[in-house]
């Protein structure tokens, strides 16, 4: 990236370089020593001080932390952004800016050395920096992140964890689709025995326990680097239309998945704990891939080194905050029509810009965090979450994730009277096997360390499509819905190799398609061959 060419921009870049050099020398650090503290290459620091490269926000954040510069570099960064955009920095907005992420600011203040006011001001100042920056720069950053293919993420994680300490019988998911196809590698850590299962959800073969969390003082304390990354995350949310609510989440303590049954134990965590710690790992990883010429081991992974350093740490569920959810392939039976044989309609979504995770990526639908509404003990089964999310994400039911204040006041939000007509019909015909929900696989996604229960949801009665197909519409979490026929062998093979997939989405798609093929006894499925590679 070339430095600014305007006179004002050049002056601001020189001032930034002088400030950096001054603080480095004041701390008695060589360029190499500073670069090592920041986890940057030494030549990068030289180029910044020589004004051959323009600094980035990430560089400034790490330099501030390493040099303890008291905000001096941030002020130079603000001035540089203002010079680039040819307008003076706006210094009057921090005091009166009202943040909609105040709940998350409070969490961050409780888990760091900064109090609420300091944290609030830091987030407001970060939003000001985004406002002062050029739209082209923000869009370029978003474009670069969105352009990183799923395979590059999986490759970088494989490289990172290959020497980071392993666990017995655990490996990354690998598969090939169709004849002569290359290997599909995912970031999902699995045990082979946890794949190809068929556990009915919502019945006796889903054994789920719930342990109520005990009140305890804050144990997670964030250092300077983690705090700055969390502040940057909140600023990005404030400056966008991303929806973020501090809902309770189920935290997984242990899980055992067998071919026809599963057992799991959950307690409670909350979304802030996830969003401001483990969820920061994805952005750090993608940015590291963007800044390197290869998809090999990412060089700057301070957050990953802190929160998820080894495979062993990822699989130690009872000693870390491990949240996640259900990701389900949905297959809806359709009757024969002129020019179309009987088949299943398979739905795939492109995630909208309003969601925090895998924005713009392909995913199965429904895709949900495993979370309760009002009664964590009663709602802990995966089947409960999957049914609720199917209805919310596709069948027009009111969202129960506390986005609407009314949802907070419902004493029994899952009551049958609240169901939509399409869901009511399905559950009324459940005894006739109109609806099938199964867990097909289990894994740990090392992008963020989330647990992923891959599922298959099948609406078997093809009367349902004729009655309610026109009412199937995705909610705000989806930008676009794609529909595929289960008989479109070539189309499904091409879909499986689309680089836009999220890792957990493709995991659920492949395992769901394998199970759907096993279940087919009426000629509705002509899926490509899927071969697991271990």
Secondary structure, DSSP 8 states (H G I E B T S, - for coil): -----SHHHHHHHHHHHHHHHHHHHHTT--HHHHHHHHT--HHHHHHHHTTSS---HHHHHHHHHHHT-TTHHHHHHHHHHHHHTTS----SSTTT---TTHHHHHHHHHTSSS-HHHHHHHHHHHHHHHHHS-HHHHHHHHHHHHHS-HHHHHHHHHHHHTTS---TT-EEEEEEESTT--EEEEEEEE-GGGEEEEEESSSTTEEEEE-------------HHHHHHHHHHHHHHHTS-------EEEEEEEEEEETTEEEEEEEEEEHHHHHTTTTHHHHHHHHHHHHSSSSSS-S--HHHHHH--SHHHHH-GGGS--BEEEEEEEEEEE--BTTB-SEEEEEEEEE-TTSSSSTT-EEESSEEE---SS-TTTT-SHHHHHHHHHHHHHS-----SSSSGGGGG-S-TT-GGG--HHHHHHHHTGGGT-EEEEEEEEEEETTTTEEEEEEEEEE--THHHHHHGGG----TTEEEEEEEETT-HHHHHHHHT-TTB-HHHHHHHHHHHHHHHHH--SS------EEE--
